[in-house]
Amino acid sequence: MSKLLVIFKDNWADEMDIVGFNILTKEQWEYKELEIRETPFPKEVGVGSNEQITYDNVEQYLAMFTILEISDEEEKTIRKFFGNYMFGIFPLIEGEAPDSFYEKHGYYQD
């Protein structure tokens, strides 16, 4: 199964960088991207200590992500040094698409 290194990078008010990453399967990312595209915008995304970044549209939000395909060996190395969970701040919008999206596509089981 193809694995992706999904990197999020943005900046809040020129005061702090918001950077994080997670390893997802290609199937997981495709579902999450579809879910995000169905989510109403503008959207405020929390980035810690009561701070938010407002994204006016889906393209602005998705532009903050860099997607890299990684090998099994690269995945093992990343997990060895950073663990099995996401690293840093990884503000992924989930569960906010209209009900009709979940009726059609179901809920993705991570």
Residue frames as a rotation matrix with the C-alpha (Angstrom) as fourth column:
MET 1
0.584 0.812 0.000 0.00
0.812 -0.584 0.000 0.00
0.000 0.000 -1.000 0.00
SER 2
-0.119 -0.629 0.768 1.39
0.600 -0.662 -0.449 3.36
0.791 0.408 0.457 -1.02
LYS 3
0.256 0.121 -0.959 2.29
0.926 -0.317 0.207 5.68
-0.279 -0.941 -0.193 1.87
LEU 4
0.294 -0.083 0.952 2.33
0.469 -0.855 -0.219 9.45
0.833 0.511 -0.212 1.83
LEU 5
-0.502 -0.404 -0.764 4.13
0.843 -0.426 -0.329 11.94
-0.192 -0.810 0.554 4.02
VAL 6
0.335 0.718 0.611 1.55
0.708 -0.619 0.339 14.71
0.621 0.319 -0.716 4.42
ILE 7
-0.589 -0.650 -0.481 3.18
0.808 -0.498 -0.316 17.96
-0.034 -0.574 0.818 5.57
PHE 8
0.629 0.752 0.198 1.27
0.728 -0.659 0.191 21.02
0.274 0.025 -0.961 6.77
LYS 9
-0.476 -0.792 -0.382 3.03
0.857 -0.515 0.000 24.40
-0.197 -0.327 0.924 6.84
ASP 10
0.411 0.563 0.717 1.57
0.583 -0.767 0.269 27.85
0.701 0.307 -0.643 7.45
ASN 11
-0.779 -0.616 -0.116 2.23
0.504 -0.505 -0.700 30.88
0.373 -0.604 0.704 9.61
TRP 12
0.335 0.884 -0.326 -0.01
0.920 -0.231 0.317 32.59
0.205 -0.406 -0.890 12.15
ALA 13
0.968 0.252 -0.018 0.14
0.250 -0.947 0.204 36.40
0.034 -0.202 -0.979 12.12
ASP 14
0.420 -0.890 0.176 3.88
-0.111 -0.243 -0.964 36.44
0.901 0.385 -0.201 11.35
GLU 15
0.293 -0.265 0.919 4.41
-0.938 -0.265 0.223 35.29
0.184 -0.927 -0.326 14.93
MET 16
-0.180 -0.381 0.907 4.61
-0.554 0.801 0.226 31.51
-0.813 -0.462 -0.355 14.83
ASP 17
-0.553 -0.064 -0.831 5.13
-0.768 0.425 0.479 28.85
0.322 0.903 -0.284 12.22
ILE 18
0.308 0.693 0.652 2.54
-0.726 0.614 -0.311 26.09
-0.615 -0.377 0.692 12.16
VAL 19
-0.167 -0.493 -0.854 4.29
-0.886 0.454 -0.088 22.94
0.432 0.742 -0.513 10.96
GLY 20
-0.061 0.117 0.991 3.45
-0.640 0.757 -0.129 19.28
-0.766 -0.643 0.028 11.30
PHE 21
-0.411 -0.044 -0.911 3.28
-0.833 0.424 0.355 16.03
0.370 0.905 -0.210 9.41
ASN 22
0.171 0.462 0.870 1.59
-0.611 0.742 -0.274 12.66
-0.773 -0.485 0.409 9.39
ILE 23
-0.904 -0.368 -0.220 2.01
-0.410 0.590 0.696 9.45
-0.126 0.719 -0.683 7.43
LEU 24
0.096 0.981 0.166 -1.16
-0.604 0.190 -0.774 8.35
-0.791 -0.026 0.611 5.67
THR 25
-0.386 -0.087 0.918 -2.00
0.593 0.740 0.319 5.75
-0.707 0.668 -0.234 3.08
LYS 26
-0.997 0.052 0.050 -2.92
0.012 -0.558 0.830 7.07
0.072 0.828 0.556 -0.33
GLU 27
-0.332 0.935 -0.126 -6.49
0.620 0.317 0.718 5.86
0.711 0.161 -0.684 0.32
GLN 28
0.016 0.291 -0.956 -6.68
0.950 -0.302 -0.076 7.78
-0.311 -0.908 -0.282 3.61
TRP 29
-0.699 -0.347 -0.626 -5.47
0.211 -0.936 0.283 11.03
-0.683 0.066 0.727 2.02
GLU 30
-0.895 0.405 0.188 -7.82
0.148 -0.128 0.981 10.69
0.421 0.905 0.054 -0.97
TYR 31
-0.008 0.918 -0.397 -10.78
0.881 0.194 0.431 10.30
0.472 -0.346 -0.811 1.40
LYS 32
-0.026 -0.048 -0.999 -9.67
0.803 -0.596 0.008 13.20
-0.596 -0.801 0.054 3.62
GLU 33
-0.926 -0.311 -0.213 -9.09
0.117 -0.774 0.622 15.49
-0.358 0.551 0.753 0.64
LEU 34
-0.595 0.785 0.173 -12.54
0.387 0.091 0.918 14.65
0.705 0.613 -0.357 -0.73
GLU 35
0.155 0.631 -0.760 -14.05
0.981 -0.010 0.192 15.32
0.113 -0.776 -0.621 2.72
ILE 36
-0.423 -0.400 -0.813 -12.22
0.528 -0.838 0.137 18.67
-0.736 -0.371 0.566 2.94
ARG 37
-0.989 0.031 0.143 -13.43
0.111 -0.481 0.870 19.67
0.096 0.876 0.472 -0.54
GLU 38
-0.222 0.974 -0.032 -17.02
0.553 0.153 0.819 19.06
0.803 0.164 -0.573 0.62
THR 39
-0.168 0.090 -0.982 -16.56
0.956 -0.229 -0.185 21.11
-0.242 -0.969 -0.047 3.82
PRO 40
0.744 0.497 0.447 -18.10
0.594 -0.799 -0.099 24.60
0.308 0.339 -0.889 3.78
PHE 41
-0.453 -0.856 -0.247 -15.64
0.889 -0.454 -0.059 27.51
-0.062 -0.247 0.967 3.75
PRO 42
-0.025 -0.929 0.369 -14.59
-0.571 -0.290 -0.768 30.00
0.820 -0.230 -0.523 5.08
LYS 43
0.739 0.153 -0.656 -13.30
0.332 0.765 0.552 27.85
0.586 -0.626 0.514 7.94
GLU 44
0.390 -0.620 0.681 -11.43
-0.863 -0.504 0.036 28.75
0.321 -0.602 -0.731 11.12
VAL 45
0.559 -0.327 -0.762 -8.81
0.241 0.944 -0.228 26.17
0.794 -0.056 0.606 12.04
GLY 46
0.949 -0.179 0.260 -7.42
-0.306 -0.324 0.895 26.11
-0.076 -0.929 -0.362 15.58
VAL 47
0.435 -0.873 -0.220 -3.65
0.069 0.276 -0.959 26.14
0.898 0.402 0.180 15.88
GLY 48
-0.172 -0.487 -0.856 -3.23
0.845 0.374 -0.382 26.19
0.506 -0.789 0.348 19.64
SER 49
-0.643 -0.134 -0.754 -3.71
0.698 -0.507 -0.506 28.44
-0.314 -0.852 0.419 22.69
ASN 50
0.203 0.909 -0.364 -6.96
0.556 -0.413 -0.722 29.94
-0.806 -0.056 -0.589 21.39
GLU 51
-0.373 -0.358 -0.856 -5.45
-0.515 -0.687 0.513 31.02
-0.772 0.632 0.072 18.07
GLN 52
0.365 0.536 0.762 -7.06
0.441 0.621 -0.648 30.32
-0.820 0.572 -0.010 14.70
ILE 53
-0.847 -0.430 -0.313 -6.24
-0.123 -0.415 0.901 30.75
-0.518 0.802 0.299 11.06
THR 54
0.265 0.964 -0.022 -9.17
-0.139 0.015 -0.990 31.53
-0.954 0.265 0.138 8.79
TYR 55
-0.839 -0.421 0.344 -9.09
0.238 0.284 0.929 29.98
-0.489 0.861 -0.139 5.34
ASP 56
-0.406 0.694 -0.595 -11.39
-0.691 -0.659 -0.296 31.68
-0.597 0.291 0.747 2.85
ASN 57
0.562 0.580 -0.590 -11.69
-0.825 0.442 -0.352 28.69
0.056 0.684 0.727 0.54
VAL 58
0.902 -0.121 0.414 -10.68
0.006 0.963 0.269 25.07
-0.432 -0.240 0.869 0.13
GLU 59
0.700 -0.675 0.234 -7.86
0.447 0.158 -0.881 25.82
0.557 0.721 0.412 -2.31
GLN 60
0.303 -0.573 0.761 -6.24
-0.622 -0.724 -0.297 28.24
0.722 -0.384 -0.576 0.13
TYR 61
0.569 -0.022 0.822 -6.36
-0.746 0.407 0.527 25.58
-0.346 -0.913 0.216 2.87
LEU 62
0.909 -0.183 0.374 -5.14
0.264 0.948 -0.180 22.68
-0.321 0.262 0.910 0.70
ALA 63
0.677 -0.695 0.244 -2.25
-0.041 -0.366 -0.930 24.84
0.735 0.619 -0.276 -0.57
MET 64
0.397 -0.513 0.761 -0.75
-0.912 -0.309 0.268 24.54
0.098 -0.801 -0.591 2.93
PHE 65
0.637 -0.100 0.765 -0.17
-0.215 0.929 0.300 20.80
-0.741 -0.355 0.570 2.41
THR 66
-0.081 -0.672 -0.736 2.76
-0.990 0.138 -0.017 19.16
0.113 0.728 -0.677 0.65
ILE 67
0.773 0.400 0.493 2.26
-0.435 0.899 -0.048 15.50
-0.462 -0.177 0.869 -0.24
LEU 68
-0.145 -0.880 -0.453 5.26
-0.985 0.174 -0.022 13.22
0.098 0.443 -0.891 -0.79
GLU 69
0.857 0.323 -0.400 5.14
-0.320 0.944 0.077 9.53
0.403 0.062 0.913 -1.63
ILE 70
0.034 -0.857 0.514 7.52
-0.998 0.002 0.068 7.61
-0.060 -0.515 -0.855 0.61
SER 71
-0.163 -0.206 -0.965 8.99
-0.389 0.912 -0.129 4.11
0.907 0.354 -0.229 0.57
ASP 72
0.783 0.401 -0.475 8.50
0.191 0.572 0.798 1.51
0.592 -0.716 0.371 3.30
GLU 73
-0.014 -0.891 -0.454 12.09
0.932 0.153 -0.329 2.12
0.362 -0.427 0.828 4.41
GLU 74
-0.679 -0.189 0.709 11.55
0.076 -0.979 -0.188 5.88
0.730 -0.073 0.679 4.63
GLU 75
0.378 0.884 0.277 8.38
-0.352 -0.140 0.926 5.30
0.857 -0.447 0.258 6.65
LYS 76
0.626 -0.197 -0.755 10.28
0.644 0.677 0.356 3.06
0.441 -0.709 0.551 9.09
THR 77
-0.476 -0.879 0.010 12.98
0.756 -0.414 -0.507 5.70
0.450 -0.234 0.862 9.53
ILE 78
-0.420 0.403 0.814 10.46
-0.292 -0.909 0.299 8.49
0.860 -0.112 0.499 10.16
ARG 79
0.660 0.746 -0.085 8.52
-0.204 0.288 0.936 6.38
0.723 -0.600 0.342 12.67
LYS 80
0.227 -0.671 -0.706 11.77
0.825 0.518 -0.227 5.35
0.518 -0.530 0.671 14.39
PHE 81
-0.750 -0.660 0.042 12.65
0.564 -0.671 -0.482 8.96
0.346 -0.338 0.875 15.15
PHE 82
-0.790 0.468 0.396 9.21
-0.474 -0.876 0.088 10.59
0.388 -0.118 0.914 15.48
GLY 83
-0.710 0.532 0.462 6.89
-0.206 0.471 -0.858 7.80
-0.674 -0.704 -0.225 16.64
ASN 84
-0.746 0.450 0.490 3.69
0.649 0.656 0.386 6.38
-0.148 0.606 -0.781 15.20
TYR 85
0.306 0.913 -0.271 1.54
0.817 -0.397 -0.417 9.47
-0.488 -0.094 -0.867 15.47
MET 86
0.664 -0.034 0.747 1.44
0.504 -0.717 -0.481 12.84
0.552 0.696 -0.460 13.80
PHE 87
-0.184 -0.820 -0.542 4.24
0.973 -0.232 0.021 15.23
-0.143 -0.523 0.840 14.64
GLY 88
-0.974 -0.224 0.030 3.92
0.226 -0.971 0.083 18.95
0.011 0.088 0.996 15.35
ILE 89
-0.325 0.895 -0.306 0.74
-0.263 -0.396 -0.880 20.87
-0.908 -0.206 0.364 14.68
PHE 90
-0.988 0.062 0.144 -1.31
0.156 0.445 0.882 19.10
-0.009 0.893 -0.450 12.04
PRO 91
-0.533 0.827 -0.180 -4.68
-0.327 -0.397 -0.858 20.92
-0.781 -0.398 0.482 11.80
LEU 92
-0.978 0.210 -0.019 -6.65
0.086 0.480 0.873 18.55
0.192 0.852 -0.487 9.60
ILE 93
-0.408 0.910 0.080 -10.32
-0.905 -0.391 -0.170 19.44
-0.123 -0.142 0.982 9.11
GLU 94
-0.922 0.152 -0.355 -12.39
0.067 0.968 0.240 16.32
0.381 0.198 -0.903 9.83
GLY 95
-0.568 0.753 -0.331 -16.07
0.815 0.461 -0.351 15.59
-0.112 -0.469 -0.876 10.36
GLU 96
-0.428 0.378 -0.821 -17.33
0.095 -0.884 -0.457 18.95
-0.899 -0.274 0.343 9.10
ALA 97
-0.977 0.184 -0.105 -18.64
-0.117 -0.052 0.992 18.06
0.177 0.982 0.072 5.64
PRO 98
-0.219 0.969 0.111 -22.42
-0.966 -0.232 0.114 18.02
0.136 -0.083 0.987 5.14
ASP 99
-0.064 0.293 0.954 -24.28
-0.532 0.798 -0.281 14.90
-0.844 -0.526 0.105 6.28
SER 100
0.865 0.451 -0.219 -24.92
-0.402 0.364 -0.840 14.02
-0.299 0.815 0.496 2.61
PHE 101
0.124 -0.902 -0.414 -21.17
-0.882 0.090 -0.462 13.47
0.455 0.422 -0.784 2.16
TYR 102
-0.672 -0.414 0.614 -21.06
-0.700 0.626 -0.344 10.84
-0.242 -0.661 -0.711 4.93
GLU 103
0.318 0.839 0.441 -24.29
-0.440 0.543 -0.715 9.22
-0.840 0.033 0.542 3.69
LYS 104
0.856 -0.010 -0.517 -22.65
-0.507 0.186 -0.842 8.78
0.105 0.983 0.154 0.28
HIS 105
0.191 -0.923 -0.333 -19.04
-0.491 0.204 -0.847 7.97
0.850 0.325 -0.415 1.31
GLY 106
0.694 0.089 -0.715 -19.38
0.500 0.655 0.567 6.72
0.519 -0.750 0.410 4.89
TYR 107
0.822 -0.485 0.298 -16.99
-0.560 -0.597 0.574 7.54
-0.100 -0.639 -0.762 7.69
TYR 108
0.323 -0.796 -0.512 -13.35
-0.317 0.419 -0.851 6.61
0.892 0.437 -0.117 7.14
GLN 109
0.999 -0.035 0.002 -12.02
0.013 0.417 0.909 4.30
-0.032 -0.908 0.417 9.82
ASP 110
0.388 -0.921 0.047 -8.43
-0.825 -0.369 -0.428 5.26
0.412 0.127 -0.902 10.61
